[in-house]
Amino acid sequence: MEYTSARQHVLDMCSTMLERGYLKATEGNVSTRIAGRELYAVTPSNYDYDKMRLEDICIVDFDGKHVPDEYSTDGIVPSIECGMHANIYRERPDVNAIVHTHQPYASALAYLRKEIPPLTDEQVRFLGKKVAIIDYAPSGTGFLAKNVQKKVTSGDNAFIIANHGIVAVGTDPDRAVFNMALLEKVSIAYLLALSTESGKVYTIPAPIREVAFTKLRKDQKRIAAQITKSVPPVRVEVEETLPSADEVAAKIADGPKVAADVRTSEVPGSESAKLGYAISEYLDVDDTMRRLKALVDQPIRGLRHDAQLEVLDWFETKCTASKEITERAKKRIPGGVQHNLAFNYPFPLAIEKAEGAHLVDRDGNTYIDFLQAGGPTILGSNYGPVNEQVAEVVRKSGPVTGLFHEYELKLAESINRYMPHIEMYRSLGSGTEGVMAAVRGARAFTGKKMVIKVGGAYHGWSDSMVYGLRVPGTFRMNAKGIPFAATASTRETFPHDLGQLRRKLMENRARGGTAAVIVEPLGPESGTRPVPFDFNAGVRALCDEFGAMLIFDEVVTGFRIGMGGAAGYFGVTPDLTVLGKAVSGGYPMAGGVGGREEVMAAFGSGLDGKSGAHIQVGGTLSANPLSSAAGHFAIEEMARTNAPVIAGRAGDRLARGLQRLIDKHGLPYVAYNQGSIVHLECSGVMLLDMKNPLKLLKENKPRKQLMEHMGAAYASHGIISLAGSRLYTSMADTDEVIDDALTRFDQVFSLVEGV
């Protein structure tokens, strides 16, 4: 049912007030704002609260027009006071719920037409400087609605309507009910005080009154910003059928197979085209960026304090074995953990078992694994068929020989089979090493020295690339321990901005020219700032114009978004491609660089007496039998099962489901996906603008903490994510797994402030 959440809030408010005796029969009316729309849910006219059902709650727009839907009850019309409710919502963006009652003691003051002065600091803190009298006007008229509108501009939260009743407002349904109850409490005390012999009533001192009211206004401004700067969430109907990975997997299983080591066509790369890609539909980048900007513009919206305490208690009571061993690790390992992607708030989890879509820690807690080792395990964790074949190779040759092994060739052939633009491939130890080699090779081939990266992107931790990390415009902010000379030949350009890239290329002509432009094809940090579909083609054209090489960093996207990688998906051919992670199926030594033959000729290795013709790259353990065999078998198994496409549909299901939950709870969060790479932005810390240093200084730490808190909350509900903001799906993520995850996300979202 559409608007179920808003309707339920109204029903719950009515039930609470009915139980407490604040509502009787059909008197009064109650409403809640519908997040992201100029609509609100309100009680029907002349309808007994004892009999009221969910479908009886009416949906009304800010013009007072009833907006019936297929779930509305026939013959039911909204309250006659809709004009009053609409005017309040228009005037007060901090108000999310309204209560209008005829409760006895406050109504007595309505007949006396006597306002309530500031009697207690609690009253001022929640109700305002005073409880004012709204001028009389007949019920249900525009005159009354206008009189109410004039008064609510004061910022107070409770009012007495002359010869009528009361109206109380709140930032959420619970607060509106609380304010209504507080008003009745204050009314009783005030009437009793007035009835004494002296009849003299003392108010609180002005300084105390101002402090309390300042706190109230601060809350109101925060909530108002959340509403006025928000954008309507992505609408996902409750009845909408979510995308199915199971259906796609079944079709693939029944279809023709791509046999390993057998080309189905003489055209290189045809298998990739035939298999398709993980991205079913490219996202609307402009709309996504608008939503991300709105998230950053709004105040932080995190877990309730009590919920945070519950999460921390879960870690303390349910993860004792993890805590014990990671505390020991702090004595021998810097920070207590070796992995940059290991989530360590409030402390790292120690994993004992990985299988398919799940992880199990030392305490026996089971988690849905959306980290997937940072992205490489597209087949799912600890994939048996690959493990068995790798074990057989290692049994025969051992994990490393330092000499040539046939699987070095098999891996290079598998890569070329699906990515024909990689005519030659040089294995290295990691994605970082692959980037270092690619940059060095580009400089050697072009004779130029400058390198341009897109700001915010992560290209490993080499000296020249620790520049403009995570947030565009940060330059050397993270370059501790790196000499200035090491980054002197690196420049950054803002994502999306081809005009700025052109200017950088022109500027570099006077600095020795641009050897290469390096990009993450989906956008920095795996699409945290997604790029328009034609962006990469634009970069390719500029590189050709200025004689620079184009380097695709496909450490994450290689094979994950399809067997043809980002190059195949976008139809853009880079000069060099950096691979990692997926190229060895999650096994160690996952990295390397490939490209066309004439460029790759400089990457030769071995003791051939021709070292002068080659750039210096290497690695004793690179291209060892274990990693090479793992890469070959994993790639061929991904092709056989079409794992990237299945994982992509799982990502579609997860992202769409998250959008539905965000809509349901009225949250400012943003969920989107690019195939099996799913982004769930709750804090937007990586979207902060360096052009606004005051906001960055003020919000960077709390937004980072929010990301940590959400990540911990997900973990306490059985979900492992990447830093609480990114989720990788795999072939192992069936519809059942995704639906289970969505249930858990629903539970976490219900713990957020204001839900």
C-alpha positions as a printed Julia matrix, in Angstrom:
755×3 Matrix{Float64}:
   0.0     0.0     0.0
   1.33    3.39   -1.01
   1.77    5.86    1.84
   1.47    2.99    4.32
   4.07    4.48    6.65
   2.31    7.87    6.86
  -1.08    6.26    7.35
   0.29    4.01   10.08
   1.82    6.98   11.87
  -1.59    8.7    11.94
  -3.31    5.54   13.18
  -0.68    5.01   15.89
  -1.02    8.63   17.07
  -4.79    8.26   17.27
  -4.51    4.99   19.18
  -2.12    6.51   21.71
  -4.28    9.57   22.32
  -7.44    7.48   22.48
  -5.92    5.28   25.18
  -4.88    8.37   27.18
  -8.27    9.99   26.86
  -7.23   12.94   24.72
  -9.52   11.92   21.85
 -13.15   10.93   22.1
 -15.66    9.72   19.52
 -15.1    11.77   16.34
 -13.7    15.02   17.73
 -10.34   16.46   16.65
  -8.05   15.46   13.81
  -4.49   14.19   13.3
  -2.05   14.33   10.36
   1.51   13.53    9.3
   3.56   14.97    6.47
   4.51   12.59    3.63
   8.25   12.95    3.14
   9.39   14.43   -0.15
   5.91   15.37   -1.38
   3.47   18.21   -0.8
   1.05   15.7     0.7
  -0.04   14.67    4.16
  -2.06   11.85    5.68
  -5.02   12.97    7.84
  -7.9    11.42    9.74
 -11.28   11.29    8.0
 -14.2    13.54    8.83
 -16.78   12.44   11.39
 -15.3     8.98   11.9
 -15.11    7.12   15.2
 -11.51    6.6    16.32
 -12.36    3.21   17.82
 -13.29    1.89   14.37
 -10.65    3.64   12.27
  -8.59    1.45    9.91
  -5.44    2.06    7.92
  -7.33    2.45    4.64
  -9.63    5.07    6.23
  -6.78    7.56    6.58
  -6.99   10.15    3.79
  -4.22   11.56    1.62
  -4.5    15.32    0.99
  -2.33   17.8    -0.94
  -1.25   21.24    0.3
  -4.13   22.83   -1.57
  -6.52   20.87    0.61
  -7.52   18.52   -2.2
  -8.29   14.91   -1.34
  -6.01   12.54   -3.3
  -7.74    9.16   -3.11
  -5.82    6.08   -4.19
  -6.8     2.49   -4.84
  -6.55    1.77   -1.1
  -8.85    4.58    0.02
 -12.2     3.61    1.54
 -15.21    4.59   -0.58
 -17.31    7.39    0.88
 -14.59    8.56    3.28
 -13.65   12.24    3.13
 -10.84   14.03    4.97
 -11.22   16.2     8.05
 -12.88   19.61    7.6
  -9.75   21.17    9.12
  -7.53   20.23    6.16
  -6.94   23.9     5.38
  -5.46   24.41    8.83
  -3.14   21.42    8.47
  -2.01   22.46    4.98
  -1.23   26.03    6.11
   0.89   24.77    9.0
   2.91   22.45    6.76
   3.46   25.26    4.25
   4.52   27.73    6.92
   6.62   25.4     9.08
   9.0    23.08    7.19
  10.18   21.68   10.54
   6.71   20.26   11.27
   6.07   16.65   10.31
   2.98   15.93   12.43
  -0.05   17.88   13.72
  -2.55   17.12   16.48
  -5.83   18.99   16.95
  -7.86   17.97   20.02
 -10.55   19.26   22.38
  -8.83   18.05   25.56
 -10.61   19.38   28.66
  -8.09   21.47   30.59
  -6.54   23.24   27.63
 -10.03   23.75   26.26
 -10.98   25.46   29.53
  -8.28   28.02   28.81
  -9.71   28.33   25.29
 -13.01   29.43   26.82
 -11.17   31.86   29.09
  -9.09   32.99   26.09
  -6.11   32.97   28.38
  -2.6    32.21   27.04
  -0.08   30.26   29.08
   3.07   32.21   30.0
   6.51   30.51   30.29
   6.04   28.57   33.51
   8.82   25.93   33.21
  11.98   25.45   31.19
  10.51   22.15   29.87
   7.5    24.01   28.53
   9.67   26.56   26.7
  12.09   23.9    25.5
   9.36   21.95   23.69
   6.32   24.2    23.3
   7.87   27.64   22.83
   8.06   30.97   24.64
   4.36   30.88   25.44
   1.17   29.08   24.51
  -0.65   31.77   22.56
  -4.34   32.19   21.85
  -5.44   31.9    18.24
  -8.34   34.19   17.39
 -11.74   32.6    17.1
 -13.18   31.6    13.73
 -15.8    28.98   12.81
 -14.53   25.41   12.51
 -13.45   24.19    9.09
 -13.31   27.66    7.55
 -10.56   29.45    5.69
 -10.69   32.14    8.36
  -9.6    29.68   11.04
  -6.9    28.26    8.77
  -5.48   31.78    8.2
  -5.62   32.63   11.91
  -3.64   29.47   12.7
  -1.12   30.19    9.95
  -0.41   33.66   11.39
   0.35   32.29   14.84
   2.53   29.31   13.91
   5.11   31.63   12.36
   6.27   32.33   15.93
   8.05   28.98   16.01
   6.03   27.81   19.01
   4.69   24.25   18.97
   1.39   24.48   20.86
  -1.55   26.88   20.62
  -4.98   27.34   22.16
  -7.78   28.1    19.7
 -10.32   30.47   21.24
 -13.59   28.74   22.13
 -12.49   25.64   20.28
  -9.57   23.47   21.38
  -5.81   23.13   20.86
  -3.34   22.45   18.08
   0.09   20.95   18.76
   2.83   20.29   16.19
   6.05   18.3    16.23
   9.09   17.33   14.23
   7.76   13.77   14.18
   4.58   11.97   15.28
   5.93   11.06   18.72
   6.97   14.65   19.37
   3.56   16.02   18.29
   1.8    13.67   20.73
   4.33   14.55   23.44
   3.77   18.27   22.89
   0.0    17.8    23.07
   0.31   15.87   26.36
   2.75   18.44   27.77
   0.3    21.2    26.93
  -2.45   19.44   28.89
  -0.11   18.95   31.84
   0.86   22.65   31.82
  -2.8    23.65   31.41
  -3.8    21.68   34.51
  -1.04   23.26   36.59
  -1.83   26.74   35.3
  -5.55   26.44   36.02
  -4.83   25.17   39.53
  -2.43   28.05   40.14
  -5.0    30.56   38.9
  -7.61   29.09   41.23
  -5.57   29.73   44.4
  -6.39   32.58   46.73
  -3.61   34.85   45.49
  -4.09   33.91   41.86
  -0.57   35.14   41.21
   1.52   33.03   38.83
   5.31   33.41   38.51
   7.16   32.75   35.27
  10.75   31.51   34.78
  13.56   34.1    34.47
  14.11   35.58   31.02
  17.69   34.2    30.61
  16.5    30.63   31.28
  13.62   31.15   28.89
  15.97   32.3    26.13
  18.35   29.36   26.59
  15.47   26.85   26.4
  13.92   28.54   23.37
  17.28   28.67   21.59
  17.55   24.9    21.91
  14.05   24.53   20.47
  14.84   26.79   17.5
  18.05   24.87   16.82
  16.07   21.62   16.56
  13.5    23.27   14.31
  16.12   24.67   11.94
  17.78   21.27   11.7
  14.53   19.51   10.81
  13.48   22.33    8.47
  16.76   21.96    6.57
  16.18   18.24    6.24
  12.83   18.91    4.6
  13.48   22.02    2.5
  16.79   20.79    1.09
  15.57   17.29    0.43
  14.47   15.89   -2.89
  11.64   13.42   -3.33
  12.98    9.9    -2.83
  12.93    7.39   -5.63
   9.4     6.01   -5.67
   9.14    2.24   -5.56
   5.61    0.91   -5.28
   5.04   -1.76   -2.67
   3.57   -4.05   -5.33
   6.48   -3.59   -7.73
   8.28   -6.83   -8.46
  11.96   -6.44   -7.78
  14.52   -7.54  -10.41
  15.37  -11.23  -10.1
  18.86  -12.68  -10.18
  17.35  -16.17   -9.92
  15.43  -15.78  -13.18
  18.53  -14.61  -15.02
  20.62  -17.42  -13.54
  18.03  -19.98  -14.64
  17.98  -18.63  -18.21
  21.76  -18.68  -18.36
  21.89  -22.23  -17.02
  19.47  -23.36  -19.74
  21.22  -21.49  -22.54
  24.3   -22.23  -24.66
  27.57  -22.52  -22.81
  30.85  -20.76  -23.49
  33.47  -23.49  -23.31
  36.82  -22.7   -21.8
  39.73  -22.34  -24.2
  37.45  -22.62  -27.24
  36.69  -19.48  -29.21
  33.1   -19.23  -30.35
  34.01  -16.71  -33.01
  37.01  -15.58  -34.93
  36.29  -12.01  -33.8
  38.2   -11.25  -30.58
  35.96  -10.23  -27.75
  32.81  -11.6   -29.31
  32.25  -13.78  -26.27
  32.08  -10.67  -24.08
  29.51   -9.03  -26.31
  27.47  -12.21  -26.4
  27.5   -12.62  -22.63
  26.37   -9.05  -21.99
  27.05   -6.8   -19.02
  26.13   -6.45  -15.38
  24.64   -2.98  -15.86
  21.09   -3.47  -17.1
  20.44    0.28  -17.45
  22.88    3.12  -16.96
  21.83    5.37  -14.14
  20.59    8.95  -14.49
  23.79   10.69  -13.38
  22.27   14.18  -13.12
  19.46   12.95  -10.88
  21.81   10.84   -8.77
  24.21   13.75   -8.22
  21.27   16.0    -7.35
  20.21   13.54   -4.67
  23.75   13.19   -3.35
  24.1    16.98   -3.15
  20.79   17.21   -1.28
  22.06   14.6     1.18
  25.21   16.61    1.88
  23.26   19.88    2.15
  21.05   18.48    4.89
  21.97   17.97    8.54
  23.27   14.55    9.49
  20.58   11.94   10.08
  21.91    8.99   12.03
  20.91    6.39   14.58
  19.0     7.3    17.7
  21.2     7.4    20.78
  19.48    4.39   22.32
  19.96    2.46   19.07
  23.68    3.29   19.03
  23.99    1.92   22.54
  22.2    -1.27   21.49
  24.6    -1.72   18.56
  27.64   -1.29   20.79
  26.14   -3.7    23.32
  25.7    -6.28   20.56
  29.38   -6.1    19.71
  30.37   -6.35   23.37
  28.16   -9.35   24.11
  28.07  -11.23   20.78
  31.61  -10.69   19.48
  33.78  -11.43   22.49
  36.13  -13.76   20.61
  36.67  -11.18   17.85
  37.4    -8.51   20.43
  39.86  -10.69   22.31
  41.99  -11.62   19.3
  41.95   -8.16   17.71
  43.01   -6.63   21.05
  45.95   -9.03   21.01
  46.66   -8.06   17.41
  47.14   -4.39   18.37
  50.37   -5.41   20.1
  51.9    -6.79   16.89
  49.95   -5.2    14.01
  49.65   -1.43   13.51
  46.04   -0.54   14.26
  45.32   -4.21   14.99
  44.35   -5.13   11.42
  46.27   -5.49    8.15
  43.52   -4.76    5.64
  42.55   -1.24    4.56
  39.0    -2.39    3.86
  38.53   -4.11    7.23
  35.76   -2.4     9.14
  37.1    -1.72   12.63
  34.37    0.18   14.5
  33.96   -0.44   17.38
  36.55   -3.17   16.77
  37.42   -5.5    13.85
  35.51   -8.72   13.3
  37.63  -11.85   13.05
  36.31  -14.1    10.28
  36.68  -17.86   10.49
  34.67  -19.05    7.48
  33.63  -17.72    4.09
  31.3   -19.47    1.7
  29.26  -18.05   -1.16
  27.23  -15.13    0.11
  28.06  -15.5     3.79
  30.79  -15.04    6.37
  31.04  -16.54    9.85
  33.13  -14.95   12.61
  34.99  -16.54   15.53
  31.9   -16.18   17.71
  29.71  -18.07   15.24
  27.81  -14.99   14.02
  26.76  -15.28   10.38
  26.78  -12.28    8.03
  25.68  -11.59    4.48
  28.93  -10.65    2.75
  28.59   -7.5     0.66
  32.28   -6.67    1.06
  33.32   -9.61   -1.12
  36.97   -8.97   -0.26
  36.65   -5.48   -1.74
  35.07   -6.66   -4.97
  37.06   -9.53   -6.56
  34.92  -12.54   -5.7
  32.27  -12.2    -8.38
  31.59  -15.92   -8.19
  31.05  -15.68   -4.44
  33.51  -16.32   -1.64
  35.53  -19.5    -1.47
  34.15  -20.81   -4.76
  34.61  -24.57   -4.78
  35.12  -25.37   -8.51
  37.97  -22.84   -8.79
  39.51  -23.93   -5.49
  39.64  -27.54   -6.63
  41.41  -26.74   -9.9
  43.87  -24.37   -8.21
  44.65  -26.99   -5.57
  45.51  -29.48   -8.28
  47.93  -27.05   -9.94
  49.58  -26.17   -6.63
  49.81  -29.85   -5.7
  51.88  -30.43   -8.81
  54.06  -27.31   -8.99
  53.78  -25.6    -5.62
  52.59  -22.0    -5.25
  55.69  -20.38   -6.78
  58.77  -21.41   -8.8
  60.31  -18.15   -9.98
  60.34  -19.61  -13.5
  57.85  -19.74  -16.33
  54.66  -21.73  -15.82
  52.01  -22.49  -18.43
  49.27  -20.72  -16.44
  51.03  -17.41  -16.93
  50.18  -17.8   -20.6
  46.73  -19.25  -19.95
  45.85  -16.23  -17.79
  47.06  -13.75  -20.43
  45.12  -15.63  -23.13
  41.95  -15.65  -21.01
  42.21  -11.9   -20.46
  42.77  -11.25  -24.17
  39.91  -13.53  -25.1
  37.37  -11.33  -23.33
  39.25   -8.03  -23.46
  40.88   -8.03  -26.91
  42.32   -4.53  -26.45
  44.67   -6.13  -23.91
  46.95   -7.71  -26.47
  49.66   -8.31  -23.9
  49.46   -8.56  -20.12
  52.13   -8.19  -17.43
  51.27   -9.71  -14.04
  52.32   -7.84  -10.91
  51.51   -8.08   -7.24
  48.6    -5.67   -6.79
  46.49   -2.95   -8.32
  48.84   -0.37   -6.79
  51.78   -1.95   -8.6
  49.75   -2.11  -11.79
  49.09    1.65  -11.64
  52.74    2.39  -10.89
  53.8     0.32  -13.88
  51.17    1.85  -16.17
  52.25    5.4   -15.31
  55.92    4.5   -15.76
  55.19    2.79  -19.07
  53.17    5.77  -20.33
  56.01    8.14  -19.53
  58.54    5.89  -21.22
  56.39    5.47  -24.34
  55.4     9.13  -24.78
  58.53   10.82  -23.47
  56.28   13.12  -21.4
  56.09   13.4   -17.62
  52.78   14.82  -16.36
  49.89   12.6   -15.23
  46.31   13.74  -14.71
  43.88   11.85  -12.51
  40.22   12.5   -11.77
  39.99   13.96   -8.28
  38.56   11.68   -5.6
  39.67    8.48   -7.32
  41.75    5.84   -5.59
  44.58    4.42   -7.7
  46.57    2.71   -4.98
  49.03    4.08   -2.48
  52.08    4.85   -4.6
  53.66    8.26   -3.97
  52.49    9.94   -7.15
  48.9     8.73   -6.78
  48.29    9.72   -3.13
  46.96   12.98   -4.43
  43.39   14.19   -4.55
  42.19   11.07   -2.72
  38.51   10.4    -2.0
  37.39   14.04   -2.2
  38.23   16.15   -5.3
  40.39   19.14   -4.57
  42.2    17.62   -1.59
  45.55   17.68   -3.44
  48.2    16.49   -0.91
  45.9    16.29    2.11
  46.62   12.57    2.52
  50.25   12.69    1.38
  51.91   12.4     4.78
  55.43   11.01    4.41
  55.52   11.74    0.67
  58.0    14.4    -0.6
  56.54   17.25   -2.62
  58.67   16.23   -5.57
  56.88   12.87   -5.73
  53.56   14.54   -6.57
  54.97   17.45   -8.57
  54.05   15.78  -11.85
  50.51   14.79  -10.81
  47.46   16.95  -11.44
  43.78   16.36  -10.73
  40.65   17.37  -12.56
  37.11   17.42  -11.24
  34.79   14.53  -12.16
  32.45   15.23  -15.09
  34.43   18.29  -16.14
  35.92   17.72  -19.58
  36.48   21.46  -19.92
  38.76   21.48  -16.9
  40.57   18.4   -18.21
  41.24   20.23  -21.48
  42.66   23.2   -19.54
  44.94   20.92  -17.53
  46.19   19.27  -20.72
  46.93   22.68  -22.21
  48.73   23.84  -19.05
  50.84   20.7   -19.01
  52.3    21.5   -22.44
  54.62   23.93  -20.66
  55.51   21.38  -18.0
  56.81   18.58  -20.17
  53.48   17.41  -21.62
  50.92   14.9   -20.36
  52.0    11.28  -20.46
  48.67    9.84  -19.34
  45.21   10.51  -18.02
  44.09    7.83  -15.58
  40.43    7.25  -14.74
  38.11    4.88  -12.92
  35.63    4.39  -15.77
  32.52    4.4   -13.54
  33.71    7.44  -11.62
  35.92    7.98   -8.56
  35.75    5.38   -5.81
  33.88    2.88   -7.97
  31.18    5.36   -8.93
  30.78    7.23   -5.65
  30.7    10.23   -7.97
  29.25    8.56  -11.08
  30.23    9.93  -14.49
  27.95   10.43  -17.5
  27.95    7.57  -19.98
  29.85    9.52  -22.63
  32.51   10.86  -20.23
  35.1     8.2   -21.03
  34.68    8.75  -24.75
  35.29   12.45  -24.14
  38.48   11.68  -22.21
  39.61    9.37  -25.02
  39.15   12.16  -27.57
  41.12   14.65  -25.47
  43.95   12.17  -24.94
  44.17   11.66  -28.7
  44.15   15.41  -29.29
  46.99   16.08  -26.84
  49.02   12.93  -27.45
  48.41   11.5   -23.99
  47.77    7.87  -23.14
  44.48    6.84  -21.6
  44.77    4.48  -18.62
  41.68    2.65  -17.39
  41.9     1.6   -13.75
  39.72   -1.52  -13.87
  40.83   -2.98  -10.57
  37.18   -3.07   -9.49
  35.32   -3.0   -12.8
  37.45   -5.55  -14.65
  35.15   -8.58  -15.14
  32.79   -7.27  -12.43
  30.67   -5.24  -14.83
  31.09   -7.78  -17.58
  33.65  -10.05  -19.17
  34.64   -7.17  -21.46
  35.19   -4.83  -18.52
  34.4    -1.13  -18.61
  36.17   -0.77  -21.95
  33.74   -3.21  -23.53
  30.71   -1.71  -21.82
  31.46    1.91  -22.77
  32.95    1.03  -26.15
  36.11    3.01  -25.36
  39.56    1.53  -25.92
  42.23    2.64  -23.44
  45.94    2.45  -24.19
  46.65    0.67  -20.91
  44.4    -1.18  -18.48
  45.17   -1.87  -14.84
  43.6    -5.03  -13.43
  43.56   -6.44   -9.94
  41.45   -8.37   -7.46
  39.14  -10.17   -9.89
  41.98  -11.15  -12.21
  43.05  -13.8    -9.74
  39.6   -14.64   -8.43
  40.37  -13.29   -4.98
  43.64  -15.17   -4.63
  46.88  -13.33   -3.72
  49.1   -11.48   -6.22
  46.09   -9.89   -7.84
  47.25   -7.18  -10.14
  48.82   -6.26  -13.42
  48.77   -4.02  -16.46
  47.9    -4.75  -20.07
  47.46   -2.99  -23.37
  48.39   -2.97  -26.99
  51.58   -4.74  -28.06
  53.68   -1.73  -29.02
  53.19   -0.14  -25.61
  53.56   -3.33  -23.62
  56.87   -4.19  -25.3
  58.6    -2.01  -22.69
  57.34   -4.24  -19.86
  59.54   -7.2   -20.76
  61.22   -9.16  -18.0
  63.83  -11.85  -17.49
  67.6   -12.03  -17.82
  67.77  -11.49  -21.59
  70.56   -8.93  -21.68
  68.21   -6.27  -23.04
  67.36   -4.49  -19.81
  68.0    -1.1   -21.37
  64.97   -1.49  -23.62
  62.66   -2.18  -20.72
  61.25   -0.11  -17.89
  62.04   -1.39  -14.43
  59.08   -3.33  -13.05
  59.06   -6.63  -11.29
  58.03   -8.88   -8.45
  59.49  -12.2    -7.41
  56.11  -13.67   -6.66
  54.26  -12.12   -9.6
  52.54  -14.52  -11.99
  53.13  -17.46   -9.68
  51.36  -20.73  -10.57
  48.8   -20.3    -7.76
  47.61  -16.82   -8.71
  47.88  -17.39  -12.48
  45.89  -20.61  -12.33
  43.34  -19.01  -10.01
  42.91  -16.1   -12.4
  42.55  -18.32  -15.46
  40.05  -20.69  -13.86
  38.06  -17.86  -12.24
  37.78  -15.94  -15.53
  36.68  -19.0   -17.47
  34.22  -19.96  -14.73
  32.8   -16.43  -14.74
  32.27  -16.75  -18.48
  30.77  -20.23  -18.21
  28.24  -19.16  -15.58
  27.97  -15.53  -16.75
  28.54  -14.59  -13.13
  28.93  -10.81  -13.79
  25.41  -10.56  -15.25
  23.85  -12.61  -12.43
  25.7   -10.54   -9.85
  24.51   -7.41  -11.65
  20.87   -8.42  -11.39
  21.39   -9.13   -7.7
  22.74   -5.59   -7.46
  19.63   -4.31   -9.27
  17.38   -6.12   -6.78
  19.34   -4.84   -3.79
  19.47   -1.22   -4.97
  15.78   -1.14   -5.9
  14.85   -2.68   -2.58
  16.96   -0.14   -0.71
  15.26    2.67   -2.63
  11.9     1.29   -1.52
  13.03    1.23    2.13
  14.42    4.78    1.94
  11.07    5.92    0.55
   9.16    3.94    3.18
  11.02    5.53    6.09
  11.23    9.02    4.61
  15.03    9.1     4.81
  17.37   11.43    2.89
  19.69    8.53    1.99
  20.64    7.72   -1.59
  20.87    4.23   -3.07
  21.92    3.42   -6.6
  23.9     0.8    -8.42
  26.08    0.2   -11.43
  25.5    -3.49  -11.88
  26.88   -5.39   -8.91
  28.41   -2.27   -7.37
  25.75   -0.86   -5.05
  26.11    2.47   -3.29
  24.19    3.28   -0.11
  25.05    6.82    0.92
  23.85    7.8     4.39
  26.43   10.43    5.33
  27.82   11.68    2.01
  31.21   12.32    3.63
  33.03   11.66    0.35
  30.75   14.13   -1.42
  31.84   17.1     0.7
  33.05   20.09   -1.31
  36.58   21.41   -0.78
  35.31   24.75   -2.08
  33.41   25.08    1.2
  36.2    24.63    3.78
  34.06   25.71    6.75
  31.45   23.05    6.06
  34.21   20.51    5.42
  35.94   21.35    8.7
  32.66   21.23   10.61
  31.11   18.12    9.09
  33.91   15.86    7.9
  34.4    14.14   11.25
  30.73   13.72   12.24
  29.79   12.46    8.76
  32.65    9.97    8.89
  31.44    8.88   12.33
  27.93    8.44   10.97
  29.29    6.16    8.24
  31.05    4.13   10.95
  27.92    3.95   13.09
  25.78    2.79   10.18
  28.36    0.2     9.18
  28.39   -1.12   12.74
  24.58   -1.18   12.79
  24.54   -3.19    9.56
  27.06   -5.62   11.02
  25.02   -6.02   14.21
  22.1    -6.99   11.98
  24.16   -9.49    9.99
  25.42   -7.45    7.03
  29.05   -6.75    6.13
  29.55   -3.7     3.92
  32.48   -1.68    2.64
  32.78    1.17    5.13
  29.02    1.28    5.62
  28.46    2.83    2.2
  29.26    0.33   -0.56
  27.95   -3.15   -1.27
  29.29   -5.66   -3.79
  27.0    -8.43   -4.93
  28.11  -11.75   -6.38
  26.66  -14.7    -8.24
  26.01  -16.28   -4.84
  23.48  -13.58   -3.95
  20.22  -15.28   -4.79
  16.87  -13.5    -4.52
  16.44  -15.13   -1.12
  19.77  -13.71    0.09
  18.95  -10.21   -1.18
  15.46  -10.27    0.36
  16.95  -11.4     3.66
  19.4    -8.49    3.47
  16.59   -6.02    2.74
  14.72   -7.2     5.83
  17.84   -6.48    7.86
  18.32   -3.05    6.28
  14.68   -2.31    7.09
  15.4    -3.06   10.74
  18.42   -0.73   10.75
  16.56    2.12    9.02
  13.82    1.89   11.66
  16.47    2.86   14.24
  17.29    6.17   12.54
  16.45    9.44   14.24
  12.97   10.66   13.33
  11.69    7.37   11.88
